[in-house]
Amino acid sequence: MTMIRVRDAAGRFRSSTDGGVAIMFGLTFLVLLGAVALAVDGARTYNAQGRVMAALDAAALAGAKLLAEDNAQASDVNLTVQKYFDAYMKQQNRPDIRVAPLNIVTDTTTKTVVATADGKIAATIGKAV
């Protein structure tokens, strides 16, 4: 007798169309929320990358200017590049951007300065999804 009731209940459940919209809305909402999270975090990452690149450019130019005008030592140029970068990033007031120590290569013979950095930015919405 109970087996018949379970079979009947399962049949009614399968043939019922009530609540289908709610289930579709819930599934679609989750996908949409994930897309929004990806867009927001991607935009923040792109913005942070631009700020770090601008800081690196300004710092490398300051180091190259010191190298060209004062014929400074590589260690002095590297220190100047690091100071300029730190000052520029502090001015940006973005504590969520974490940058590893700069990799600065100064060539005194060709008077070139190359500065590179690796960084991380924490996800905001993406870590909640």
Accessible surface in RSA format (square Angstrom, percent):
REM  Atomic radii and reference values for relative SASA: ProtOr
REM  Chains: A
REM  Algorithm: Lee & Richards
REM  Probe-radius: 1.40
REM  Slices: 20
REM RES _ NUM      All-atoms   Total-Side   Main-Chain    Non-polar    All polar
REM                ABS   REL    ABS   REL    ABS   REL    ABS   REL    ABS   REL
RES MET A   1   167.92  87.0 128.70  85.2  39.22  93.4 104.78  89.1  63.13  83.6
RES THR A   2    98.30  69.9  97.23  98.6   1.07   2.6  67.29  90.4  31.01  46.9
RES MET A   3   138.10  71.5 136.33  90.2   1.77   4.2 118.53 100.8  19.57  25.9
RES ILE A   4    90.90  51.7  90.90  67.7   0.00   0.0  90.90  65.5   0.00   0.0
RES ARG A   5   157.34  66.1 152.20  77.6   5.14  12.2  56.21  76.8 101.13  61.3
RES VAL A   6    96.03  63.2  92.64  83.9   3.40   8.2  95.49  83.0   0.54   1.5
RES ARG A   7   154.04  64.7 147.01  74.9   7.03  16.7  65.95  90.1  88.09  53.4
RES ASP A   8    73.73  51.6  67.39  67.1   6.34  15.0  16.48  38.8  57.24  57.1
RES ALA A   9    45.79  42.1  40.86  63.1   4.93  11.2  41.95  59.1   3.84  10.2
RES ALA A  10    43.20  39.7  35.88  55.4   7.32  16.6  41.93  59.0   1.27   3.4
RES GLY A  11    28.02  34.6   0.00   N/A  28.02  34.6  23.89  65.6   4.13   9.2
RES ARG A  12   156.35  65.6 150.23  76.6   6.12  14.6  76.57 104.6  79.78  48.3
RES PHE A  13   168.20  84.2 155.24  96.2  12.96  33.7 160.49  97.3   7.71  22.1
RES ARG A  14   184.20  77.3 153.59  78.3  30.61  72.9  76.66 104.8 107.55  65.2
RES SER A  15    87.64  74.1  59.71  79.7  27.93  64.3  52.21 111.2  35.43  49.6
RES SER A  16    59.99  50.7  32.43  43.3  27.56  63.5  30.80  65.6  29.18  40.9
RES THR A  17   123.28  87.7  99.38 100.7  23.90  57.0  77.19 103.7  46.09  69.7
RES ASP A  18   132.16  92.6 105.20 104.7  26.96  63.7  36.97  87.0  95.19  94.9
RES GLY A  19    45.03  55.5   0.00   N/A  45.03  55.5  31.46  86.3  13.57  30.4
RES GLY A  20    33.26  41.0   0.00   N/A  33.26  41.0  31.58  86.7   1.68   3.8
RES VAL A  21   129.70  85.3 125.36 113.5   4.34  10.5 128.35 111.5   1.35   3.7
RES ALA A  22    68.51  63.0  53.63  82.8  14.88  33.8  59.84  84.3   8.66  23.0
RES ILE A  23   116.02  66.0 109.51  81.6   6.51  15.7 115.26  83.0   0.76   2.1
RES MET A  24   121.00  62.7 120.78  79.9   0.22   0.5  98.25  83.5  22.75  30.1
RES PHE A  25   138.87  69.5 132.48  82.1   6.38  16.6 138.22  83.8   0.65   1.9
RES GLY A  26    30.58  37.7   0.00   N/A  30.58  37.7  30.00  82.3   0.57   1.3
RES LEU A  27   104.18  58.0 102.52  73.3   1.65   4.2 102.86  72.2   1.32   3.5
RES THR A  28    79.18  56.3  75.17  76.2   4.01   9.6  63.21  84.9  15.97  24.1
RES PHE A  29    98.34  49.2  95.49  59.1   2.85   7.4  98.09  59.5   0.25   0.7
RES LEU A  30   111.52  62.1 104.89  75.0   6.63  16.7 105.15  73.8   6.37  17.1
RES VAL A  31   114.23  75.2 105.28  95.3   8.96  21.6 111.90  97.2   2.34   6.3
RES LEU A  32   107.41  59.8 104.74  74.9   2.68   6.7 107.16  75.3   0.25   0.7
RES LEU A  33    66.83  37.2  64.26  46.0   2.58   6.5  66.60  46.8   0.23   0.6
RES GLY A  34    23.31  28.7   0.00   N/A  23.31  28.7  17.54  48.1   5.77  12.9
RES ALA A  35    54.89  50.5  43.47  67.1  11.42  26.0  49.02  69.0   5.87  15.6
RES VAL A  36    71.05  46.8  68.35  61.9   2.70   6.5  70.93  61.6   0.12   0.3
RES ALA A  37     2.97   2.7   2.97   4.6   0.00   0.0   2.97   4.2   0.00   0.0
RES LEU A  38   137.41  76.5 131.34  94.0   6.07  15.3 135.39  95.1   2.02   5.4
RES ALA A  39    65.44  60.2  48.82  75.3  16.62  37.8  60.48  85.2   4.96  13.1
RES VAL A  40    54.98  36.2  50.93  46.1   4.05   9.8  54.74  47.6   0.24   0.7
RES ASP A  41    19.36  13.6  18.15  18.1   1.21   2.9  16.71  39.3   2.65   2.6
RES GLY A  42    36.84  45.4   0.00   N/A  36.84  45.4  30.76  84.4   6.08  13.6
RES ALA A  43    62.71  57.7  50.01  77.2  12.71  28.9  56.82  80.0   5.89  15.6
RES ARG A  44    55.14  23.2  52.09  26.6   3.05   7.3  32.21  44.0  22.93  13.9
RES THR A  45    67.08  47.7  66.57  67.5   0.51   1.2  53.00  71.2  14.08  21.3
RES TYR A  46   171.57  80.1 167.11  95.1   4.46  11.6 121.14  91.0  50.43  62.2
RES ASN A  47    66.18  45.6  58.97  57.0   7.21  17.4  19.16  46.1  47.01  45.4
RES ALA A  48     5.67   5.2   5.49   8.5   0.18   0.4   5.67   8.0   0.00   0.0
RES GLN A  49    99.73  55.8  92.59  67.7   7.14  17.0  31.33  66.7  68.40  51.9
RES GLY A  50    38.09  47.0   0.00   N/A  38.09  47.0  32.34  88.8   5.74  12.9
RES ARG A  51    78.46  32.9  75.28  38.4   3.18   7.6  18.05  24.7  60.41  36.6
RES VAL A  52    19.71  13.0  19.71  17.8   0.00   0.0  19.71  17.1   0.00   0.0
RES MET A  53   103.62  53.7 102.69  68.0   0.94   2.2  92.83  78.9  10.80  14.3
RES ALA A  54    39.94  36.7  30.80  47.5   9.14  20.8  36.57  51.5   3.37   8.9
RES ALA A  55     0.12   0.1   0.00   0.0   0.12   0.3   0.00   0.0   0.12   0.3
RES LEU A  56    21.51  12.0  20.90  14.9   0.61   1.5  21.20  14.9   0.31   0.8
RES ASP A  57    87.81  61.5  84.60  84.2   3.22   7.6  23.08  54.3  64.73  64.6
RES ALA A  58    38.52  35.4  29.14  45.0   9.38  21.3  34.63  48.8   3.89  10.3
RES ALA A  59     0.24   0.2   0.00   0.0   0.24   0.5   0.00   0.0   0.24   0.6
RES ALA A  60    19.16  17.6  18.23  28.1   0.92   2.1  18.47  26.0   0.68   1.8
RES LEU A  61   127.10  70.8 122.91  87.9   4.18  10.5 123.53  86.8   3.57   9.6
RES ALA A  62    17.17  15.8   6.48  10.0  10.69  24.3  13.25  18.7   3.92  10.4
RES GLY A  63     0.00   0.0   0.00   N/A   0.00   0.0   0.00   0.0   0.00   0.0
RES ALA A  64    30.29  27.9  28.27  43.6   2.02   4.6  28.54  40.2   1.75   4.6
RES LYS A  65   123.75  60.4 116.54  71.5   7.22  17.2  66.58  59.9  57.17  60.9
RES LEU A  66    44.19  24.6  39.88  28.5   4.31  10.8  43.63  30.6   0.56   1.5
RES LEU A  67     0.21   0.1   0.21   0.2   0.00   0.0   0.21   0.1   0.00   0.0
RES ALA A  68    66.36  61.0  41.90  64.7  24.45  55.6  42.50  59.9  23.85  63.2
RES GLU A  69   120.32  69.1  84.37  63.8  35.95  85.6  39.09  75.6  81.23  66.3
RES ASP A  70    95.57  66.9  68.60  68.3  26.98  63.8  23.76  55.9  71.82  71.6
RES ASN A  71   107.58  74.2  92.34  89.2  15.24  36.7  24.10  58.0  83.48  80.7
RES ALA A  72    16.79  15.4   5.93   9.2  10.86  24.7  13.55  19.1   3.24   8.6
RES GLN A  73   122.47  68.5 121.67  88.9   0.80   1.9  36.34  77.4  86.13  65.3
RES ALA A  74    34.37  31.6  32.35  49.9   2.02   4.6  32.35  45.6   2.02   5.3
RES SER A  75    80.74  68.2  67.21  89.7  13.52  31.2  53.20 113.3  27.53  38.6
RES ASP A  76    71.33  50.0  69.05  68.7   2.28   5.4  14.60  34.4  56.73  56.6
RES VAL A  77     0.00   0.0   0.00   0.0   0.00   0.0   0.00   0.0   0.00   0.0
RES ASN A  78    46.12  31.8  45.07  43.6   1.05   2.5  14.54  35.0  31.58  30.5
RES LEU A  79   101.38  56.5  97.28  69.6   4.09  10.3 100.89  70.9   0.49   1.3
RES THR A  80    30.48  21.7  28.84  29.2   1.64   3.9  15.11  20.3  15.38  23.2
RES VAL A  81     0.00   0.0   0.00   0.0   0.00   0.0   0.00   0.0   0.00   0.0
RES GLN A  82    55.15  30.8  55.15  40.3   0.00   0.0  30.63  65.2  24.52  18.6
RES LYS A  83   127.81  62.4 121.48  74.5   6.33  15.1  76.31  68.7  51.50  54.9
RES TYR A  84   116.44  54.4 112.10  63.8   4.34  11.3  67.94  51.1  48.50  59.8
RES PHE A  85     7.87   3.9   7.87   4.9   0.00   0.0   7.87   4.8   0.00   0.0
RES ASP A  86    74.50  52.2  66.94  66.6   7.57  17.9  30.50  71.8  44.01  43.9
RES ALA A  87    64.01  58.9  51.23  79.1  12.78  29.1  58.32  82.1   5.69  15.1
RES TYR A  88    65.40  30.5  62.07  35.3   3.34   8.7  37.15  27.9  28.26  34.8
RES MET A  89    28.76  14.9  22.70  15.0   6.05  14.4  22.91  19.5   5.84   7.7
RES LYS A  90   175.83  85.8 154.89  95.0  20.94  49.9 107.94  97.2  67.89  72.3
RES GLN A  91   141.26  79.0 111.30  81.3  29.95  71.3  44.91  95.6  96.35  73.1
RES GLN A  92    40.83  22.8  27.47  20.1  13.36  31.8   3.33   7.1  37.50  28.4
RES ASN A  93   120.59  83.2 105.00 101.5  15.59  37.5  24.10  58.0  96.49  93.3
RES ARG A  94    51.33  21.6  41.51  21.2   9.82  23.4  23.67  32.4  27.65  16.8
RES PRO A  95   120.98  88.2  90.58  82.6  30.41 110.5 103.53  85.5  17.46 108.5
RES ASP A  96    37.65  26.4  29.59  29.5   8.06  19.1  32.97  77.6   4.68   4.7
RES ILE A  97    18.66  10.6   3.92   2.9  14.73  35.5   3.92   2.8  14.73  40.0
RES ARG A  98   130.44  54.8 124.60  63.5   5.83  13.9  69.26  94.6  61.18  37.1
RES VAL A  99    42.93  28.3   9.21   8.3  33.73  81.3  10.44   9.1  32.50  88.1
RES ALA A 100    48.25  44.4  36.57  56.4  11.68  26.6  43.68  61.5   4.57  12.1
RES PRO A 101   125.14  91.2 102.82  93.7  22.32  81.1 111.67  92.2  13.47  83.7
RES LEU A 102    22.10  12.3   0.90   0.6  21.20  53.3   0.90   0.6  21.20  57.0
RES ASN A 103    91.16  62.9  86.21  83.3   4.95  11.9  24.91  59.9  66.26  64.0
RES ILE A 104    30.50  17.4  10.79   8.0  19.71  47.5  10.79   7.8  19.71  53.5
RES VAL A 105    85.40  56.2  81.27  73.6   4.13   9.9  84.24  73.2   1.16   3.1
RES THR A 106    23.19  16.5   0.38   0.4  22.81  54.4   0.38   0.5  22.81  34.5
RES ASP A 107    54.37  38.1  50.57  50.3   3.81   9.0  17.03  40.1  37.35  37.2
RES THR A 108    59.65  42.4  50.57  51.3   9.08  21.6  24.04  32.3  35.61  53.8
RES THR A 109   120.14  85.4  86.73  87.9  33.41  79.6  83.13 111.7  37.01  56.0
RES THR A 110    87.12  62.0  63.78  64.7  23.34  55.6  69.04  92.7  18.08  27.3
RES LYS A 111    84.16  41.1  68.93  42.3  15.23  36.3  58.53  52.7  25.63  27.3
RES THR A 112    65.61  46.7  62.60  63.5   3.02   7.2  55.27  74.2  10.34  15.6
RES VAL A 113    19.36  12.7   0.06   0.1  19.31  46.5   0.06   0.0  19.31  52.4
RES VAL A 114    83.41  54.9  80.37  72.8   3.03   7.3  83.39  72.5   0.02   0.0
RES ALA A 115    15.77  14.5   0.18   0.3  15.59  35.5   0.18   0.3  15.59  41.3
RES THR A 116    66.85  47.5  65.18  66.1   1.68   4.0  59.84  80.4   7.01  10.6
RES ALA A 117    29.78  27.4   0.24   0.4  29.54  67.2   4.74   6.7  25.05  66.4
RES ASP A 118   113.03  79.2 107.24 106.7   5.79  13.7  29.68  69.9  83.34  83.1
RES GLY A 119    51.26  63.2   0.00   N/A  51.26  63.2  13.37  36.7  37.89  84.9
RES LYS A 120   148.52  72.5 139.40  85.5   9.12  21.7  90.82  81.7  57.70  61.5
RES ILE A 121    35.74  20.3  14.56  10.9  21.18  51.0  14.64  10.5  21.11  57.3
RES ALA A 122    40.72  37.4  32.93  50.8   7.79  17.7  40.36  56.8   0.36   1.0
RES ALA A 123    41.42  38.1  30.76  47.5  10.66  24.2  34.28  48.3   7.14  18.9
RES THR A 124    60.61  43.1  46.67  47.3  13.94  33.2  49.51  66.5  11.10  16.8
RES ILE A 125    59.93  34.1  57.62  42.9   2.31   5.6  59.93  43.2   0.00   0.0
RES GLY A 126    31.25  38.5   0.00   N/A  31.25  38.5  16.01  43.9  15.24  34.1
RES LYS A 127   156.99  76.6 119.14  73.1  37.85  90.1  85.19  76.7  71.79  76.5
RES ALA A 128    89.34  82.1  48.32  74.6  41.02  93.3  57.61  81.1  31.72  84.0
RES VAL A 129    94.59  62.2  40.12  36.3  54.47 131.3  58.65  51.0  35.94  97.5
END  Absolute sums over single chains surface
CHAIN  1 A     9503.4       7928.6       1574.7       6300.3       3203.1
END  Absolute sums over all chains
TOTAL          9503.4       7928.6       1574.7       6300.3       3203.1
